[in-house]
Amino acid sequence: MKEPIAIIENEKTFSTFHFYNDFIKRVAQFYTNDFNGEKIEFILSTESFENFDSKHYIDPIALPLLVSLAEQLKIYHNNEALNFHLINTPATINFLEFLYKSDFFHLVGKNINPTFPKGKNIFNYNEAYLGGFKGSNQRSHHKIRGYSLVDDNLTNSNYEKLTEEEKKNFRDTLVEYYTYKVQLHFSELLHENIHSPDSVGDFIEILSELITNGVLHSKSDVFALMFSDRFNTKFSISDNGIGFLESLNSKEESKTYKKFEIFKDLGSKIKMSISQSMKKSILSIFEALYYSMLKDRYGLFDLMCKVVIENGGYFRLHNENAQIIISHRMINELLEIYNYRTEIIKIHNEFMYNTIDSKIYNENIINASTHCKDSFIKLALSIFDKYNSDAKFSSLRFYEVKFKGVHIEVEIPNTNS
């Protein structure tokens, strides 16, 4: 029998960087090294019980990634819960207490108490280890959240048979519901950040849009967590759904959007020695951002711009085998394209409120979209130019191990510096 996979190894902080560059590789090795069909198991740490001097830490926004991956593995193993061996020692106590107070164990276990998240039955664990904590003053808002059409009684078994108008109405209902949820879960933390109070309404609108897309179009659960300290406000959203490529393939073409035009145009311009899988993954990210930029409502592209331009933060977006990292060092290209995006939103709103007719709307939106595409290609090529094979410093990261779904991470500084 193979050894359980340790969440923590060699006292490394369980961060999102560690997740992609180390942890997920060890998980993949379980299935490639003489795999005989046995079910994977996890253990909190491989540290010796006597090694009281070591300390274990977790970056809270890595939790949605862990839960999303574990749920995928559970599905792979015929929806059977995975064993998770806990260890409660002076070295692990703080880590364990954070997981407990963040509602991690309620979400991944068998909880049916409506006071806590409904358990997804992802892990089997021994509850006897969940005690003897130090009583840390962990904030009540620092919890992992799970969103699901099934758990929230929002499923519509006849969705595919609905008319386009009925689908739109159903989607609007979901957005309204998740707007309430996002306000409840995250608005207080957003208001506290010195950069984001004026943008809280926009962030709530965007996050509810992304969660709706995850549960409806990606056809999966969505996991999210927001964490704030004196240095940063950070949040991550993770789904294990169909990913960008399949989702984009289902989109309708319009006057401004031709399916996979960025995918094809950009693909012909980049000359990188990467696998086809990696190339598809990264081009799908750019296609998704471009599609979002043309829409009449805030979404993924607007989140990127608000985080980086308005708040001086970092935006990371992962899809399958690739990840893009957007920061303030791309500000010139971002500002140019953001101005066109602002114009597109303005044109959509003018048409919606009947201040321009359809003829003027079509002329203006096509003109703005053409400029937008040119600027977007310019931004994308600039990002490829900044590629560095050292993952710590690169704007693009490529991974041999495919991680299904779409995963978003954001960091907004909480200081004037």
C-alpha positions in Angstrom: 0.0 0.0 0.0 1.3 3.4 -0.9 2.1 6.1 1.7 -0.5 8.8 2.3 0.2 12.2 0.6 1.3 14.8 3.2 -0.3 18.2 3.1 2.8 19.6 4.8 6.4 18.5 4.0 9.7 19.8 5.2 8.0 22.7 7.1 7.1 24.4 3.8 4.2 26.9 4.0 1.2 25.5 2.2 0.8 28.4 -0.2 -0.8 28.5 -3.7 2.7 28.6 -5.2 3.6 25.4 -3.2 0.3 23.8 -4.2 1.0 24.2 -8.0 4.7 23.6 -7.9 5.0 20.8 -5.3 1.9 19.4 -3.8 -0.1 18.6 -7.0 3.0 16.9 -8.4 3.2 14.6 -5.5 -0.5 13.8 -5.9 0.1 13.1 -9.6 3.0 10.8 -8.8 0.6 8.6 -6.8 -1.3 7.8 -9.9 1.7 7.4 -12.3 4.1 5.3 -10.2 2.9 1.7 -10.4 -0.7 2.8 -9.9 -2.8 -0.3 -9.1 -6.2 1.4 -8.6 -6.0 1.9 -4.9 -7.6 5.0 -3.4 -5.3 7.9 -2.5 -5.1 9.0 1.1 -3.8 12.1 2.8 -2.0 12.9 6.0 -1.6 16.3 7.7 2.2 16.1 8.1 5.0 13.6 7.8 6.9 15.3 10.7 7.9 13.2 13.6 5.6 13.3 16.6 8.7 14.2 18.7 9.7 17.1 16.5 8.1 19.8 18.6 10.3 22.6 17.3 8.9 22.6 13.8 6.0 24.8 12.8 3.4 24.4 10.1 1.7 27.3 8.3 -0.9 27.7 5.5 -1.7 30.6 3.3 -5.5 30.7 3.7 -6.3 31.3 0.1 -4.7 27.9 -0.8 -7.7 26.1 0.9 -10.1 26.4 -2.0 -7.5 24.8 -4.3 -7.1 21.9 -1.8 -10.8 21.3 -1.5 -11.4 21.6 -5.2 -8.6 19.0 -6.0 -9.8 16.7 -3.3 -13.4 16.8 -4.6 -12.1 15.9 -8.1 -10.2 12.9 -6.6 -13.3 11.8 -4.7 -15.3 11.9 -8.0 -12.5 9.9 -9.7 -12.8 7.2 -7.0 -16.5 6.6 -7.6 -17.6 9.4 -5.2 -16.1 7.6 -2.2 -14.7 9.9 0.6 -10.9 9.9 0.9 -9.1 9.1 4.2 -7.4 12.2 5.8 -5.1 11.2 8.7 -4.9 14.1 11.2 -2.0 14.8 13.6 -2.4 16.9 16.7 1.0 17.9 18.1 2.6 21.2 19.1 4.0 21.4 15.6 0.6 21.0 13.9 -1.8 22.5 16.5 -2.0 26.0 14.9 -2.5 24.6 11.4 -5.2 22.3 12.7 -6.9 25.0 14.6 -7.0 27.3 11.6 -8.6 24.5 9.5 -11.2 23.9 12.2 -12.2 27.5 12.7 -12.3 28.2 9.0 -15.1 25.6 8.7 -12.8 23.4 6.6 -13.8 20.2 8.4 -17.5 21.1 8.3 -17.3 21.6 4.5 -15.2 18.5 3.6 -16.9 16.2 6.2 -20.4 14.9 6.7 -21.9 18.0 8.5 -25.7 18.4 8.3 -26.0 21.1 10.9 -27.4 24.1 8.9 -25.4 26.5 11.1 -22.3 25.4 9.2 -21.5 24.7 5.6 -23.2 21.5 4.3 -20.7 18.7 4.3 -19.5 17.5 0.9 -18.3 14.2 2.3 -14.9 14.6 0.6 -12.7 13.4 3.5 -13.0 10.8 6.2 -11.2 12.0 9.4 -11.1 11.2 13.1 -12.9 14.1 15.0 -11.0 13.1 18.2 -8.0 15.0 16.9 -10.0 18.3 16.7 -9.4 19.6 20.2 -6.9 21.0 22.7 -6.7 24.2 20.7 -5.0 27.3 22.0 -8.1 29.5 21.5 -6.7 31.8 18.8 -8.8 34.9 18.0 -9.5 33.9 14.4 -11.9 36.2 12.6 -15.3 34.9 11.9 -15.1 36.1 8.3 -12.0 34.0 7.6 -13.9 30.9 6.4 -13.9 28.8 3.3 -17.2 29.0 1.5 -18.8 26.5 -0.7 -21.4 27.4 -3.4 -23.5 24.8 -5.1 -26.8 24.7 -7.0 -27.7 21.5 -5.3 -26.9 22.6 -1.8 -28.7 25.9 -2.2 -31.8 24.3 -3.8 -31.3 26.3 -7.0 -31.1 23.4 -9.5 -33.2 23.5 -12.6 -33.4 20.1 -14.2 -35.0 21.6 -17.3 -32.4 24.3 -17.9 -31.2 23.0 -21.3 -34.8 23.0 -22.5 -35.5 26.6 -21.5 -35.9 29.4 -24.0 -33.1 32.0 -24.2 -35.3 34.4 -22.3 -36.0 31.8 -19.6 -32.3 31.0 -19.2 -31.5 34.7 -18.8 -34.2 35.0 -16.1 -32.9 32.0 -14.3 -29.4 33.3 -14.5 -30.5 36.7 -13.2 -32.1 34.9 -10.2 -28.8 33.2 -9.5 -26.8 36.4 -9.7 -29.3 38.1 -7.3 -29.0 35.2 -4.8 -25.2 35.1 -4.9 -25.0 38.9 -4.6 -26.7 38.5 -1.3 -24.3 35.7 -0.3 -21.2 37.6 -1.4 -22.3 40.7 0.6 -22.8 38.5 3.7 -19.5 36.7 3.3 -17.0 39.3 2.0 -18.2 42.9 2.2 -16.9 43.7 5.7 -13.4 42.5 4.7 -13.5 44.6 1.5 -14.6 47.7 3.3 -11.6 47.4 5.7 -9.0 47.5 2.9 -7.7 51.1 2.5 -7.7 50.7 -1.3 -11.1 49.0 -1.9 -13.9 50.8 -0.1 -15.0 52.8 -3.2 -14.9 49.6 -5.2 -16.8 47.3 -2.8 -20.0 47.4 -4.9 -18.1 46.5 -8.1 -16.2 43.7 -6.3 -19.5 42.2 -5.0 -21.0 42.4 -8.5 -18.0 40.7 -10.1 -17.7 38.0 -7.4 -21.3 37.1 -7.6 -21.0 36.9 -11.4 -18.0 34.6 -11.2 -19.7 32.3 -8.7 -22.8 32.2 -10.9 -20.6 31.3 -13.9 -18.9 28.6 -11.9 -22.1 26.8 -10.6 -24.1 27.3 -13.8 -21.8 27.1 -16.9 -18.9 25.2 -15.4 -21.4 22.8 -13.8 -19.4 22.3 -10.6 -19.2 23.4 -7.0 -17.3 26.7 -6.4 -15.1 27.2 -3.3 -13.9 30.6 -2.1 -12.1 32.2 0.8 -11.2 35.8 1.6 -8.5 36.7 4.1 -7.4 40.0 5.4 -4.5 41.1 7.6 -2.6 44.4 8.0 -0.6 43.7 4.9 -3.1 42.4 2.3 -6.6 41.4 1.5 -6.5 38.2 -0.5 -9.1 35.9 -1.9 -9.3 32.9 -4.2 -12.2 31.3 -6.1 -11.8 27.7 -7.4 -14.1 25.4 -9.4 -13.4 22.0 -10.8 -15.7 22.4 -13.8 -15.3 22.2 -17.6 -12.6 24.8 -17.9 -12.4 27.7 -20.4 -12.0 25.9 -23.6 -15.2 23.9 -23.5 -17.1 26.8 -22.0 -16.0 29.2 -24.7 -16.9 26.6 -27.4 -20.5 26.9 -26.2 -20.6 30.7 -26.6 -22.7 32.4 -29.2 -21.0 34.6 -31.8 -22.1 38.3 -32.0 -21.3 41.5 -34.0 -18.3 42.0 -31.8 -17.1 38.5 -30.9 -16.0 35.8 -33.3 -15.4 32.5 -31.6 -11.7 31.8 -30.8 -10.4 34.8 -32.8 -7.9 35.7 -30.1 -7.0 32.0 -29.7 -6.1 31.7 -33.4 -4.6 35.2 -33.9 -2.4 35.1 -30.8 -1.6 31.4 -31.4 -0.1 32.3 -34.8 2.1 35.0 -33.2 3.7 33.2 -30.2 6.7 31.1 -30.7 7.3 29.1 -27.5 8.5 25.6 -27.0 5.6 24.2 -24.9 3.3 21.3 -25.3 0.0 21.6 -27.2 -1.9 21.1 -23.9 0.0 24.0 -22.3 -0.6 26.1 -25.4 -4.3 25.5 -25.4 -4.5 26.3 -21.7 -2.8 29.6 -21.9 -4.6 30.7 -25.1 -7.9 29.8 -23.5 -7.1 32.1 -20.7 -6.5 35.0 -23.0 -9.7 34.1 -25.0 -11.7 34.1 -21.8 -10.4 37.5 -20.7 -11.1 38.9 -24.2 -14.7 37.5 -24.2 -15.2 39.0 -20.7 -14.0 42.4 -21.9 -16.7 42.6 -24.6 -19.6 41.8 -22.3 -22.3 44.2 -21.1 -21.7 43.3 -17.4 -18.7 43.2 -15.1 -16.7 40.0 -15.0 -13.3 38.4 -15.1 -11.6 41.1 -17.1 -12.9 43.9 -14.8 -11.7 42.0 -11.7 -8.2 41.9 -13.2 -8.2 45.6 -14.0 -9.7 46.8 -10.7 -7.3 44.7 -8.7 -4.2 45.8 -10.6 -5.0 49.3 -11.9 -7.2 50.7 -9.1 -5.7 48.8 -6.2 -2.1 48.1 -7.1 -2.5 44.4 -6.5 -1.8 41.0 -8.1 -4.2 38.9 -10.2 -3.5 35.3 -11.0 -5.7 33.1 -13.2 -5.1 29.4 -13.7 -6.7 27.1 -16.3 -5.8 23.4 -16.8 -2.0 23.5 -17.4 -1.3 27.2 -17.3 -1.4 30.3 -15.2 -1.2 34.0 -15.9 0.0 36.6 -13.4 -0.9 40.3 -13.9 0.8 43.0 -11.9 1.4 46.7 -12.0 4.5 46.3 -14.2 2.0 45.9 -17.1 0.2 49.2 -16.2 0.8 51.0 -19.6 -0.8 48.2 -21.7 -3.6 47.7 -19.1 -4.5 51.4 -19.0 -4.9 51.6 -22.7 -7.2 48.5 -22.9 -9.1 49.6 -19.7 -10.1 52.9 -21.4 -11.6 50.9 -24.3 -13.3 48.6 -21.8 -14.8 51.6 -20.1 -16.1 52.9 -23.4 -17.7 49.5 -24.2 -19.6 49.5 -20.9 -20.7 53.1 -21.5 -22.1 52.1 -25.0 -23.9 49.1 -23.6 -25.5 51.2 -20.9 -26.5 53.9 -23.3 -28.3 51.4 -25.4 -29.9 49.7 -22.4 -31.3 53.0 -21.2 -32.5 54.0 -24.7 -30.3 57.0 -25.0 -29.0 55.8 -28.4 -30.8 53.8 -31.0 -29.7 50.4 -32.4 -27.9 51.8 -35.4 -25.7 54.1 -33.4 -25.2 51.3 -30.8 -24.0 48.9 -33.5 -21.6 51.4 -35.1 -20.1 52.5 -31.7 -19.8 49.0 -30.2 -18.1 47.6 -33.3 -15.7 50.5 -33.5 -14.8 50.2 -29.8 -14.4 46.4 -30.0 -12.0 46.7 -33.0 -9.7 49.0 -31.0 -10.1 46.8 -28.0 -8.9 43.7 -29.9 -5.8 45.5 -31.1 -4.9 46.7 -27.6 -5.7 43.2 -26.2 -3.3 41.5 -28.6 -0.7 44.2 -27.6 -1.2 43.3 -23.9 -1.0 39.6 -24.5 2.2 39.8 -26.6 3.7 42.0 -23.9 2.9 39.3 -21.3 4.5 36.6 -23.4 7.6 38.9 -23.8 7.9 38.9 -20.0 7.9 35.1 -19.8 10.7 33.7 -17.6 11.4 30.0 -17.1 11.8 30.7 -13.4 8.2 30.4 -12.1 8.8 32.7 -9.2 9.4 35.7 -11.6 7.4 34.9 -14.6 4.1 36.4 -15.8 3.3 33.0 -17.3 3.5 29.7 -15.6 3.2 26.3 -17.2 2.6 23.0 -15.4 3.0 19.4 -16.5 0.2 18.4 -14.2 -3.2 19.4 -15.4 -5.5 20.9 -12.7 -9.1 20.8 -13.9 -11.2 23.9 -13.8 -10.7 27.6 -13.3 -8.9 29.1 -10.3 -8.6 32.8 -9.5 -6.3 34.4 -6.9 -6.2 38.1 -5.9 -4.0 40.1 -3.6 -4.7 43.7 -2.8 -2.2 45.6 -0.6 -3.5 46.9 2.7 -0.9 49.7 3.1 -0.3 53.0 1.4 3.1 51.8 0.2 
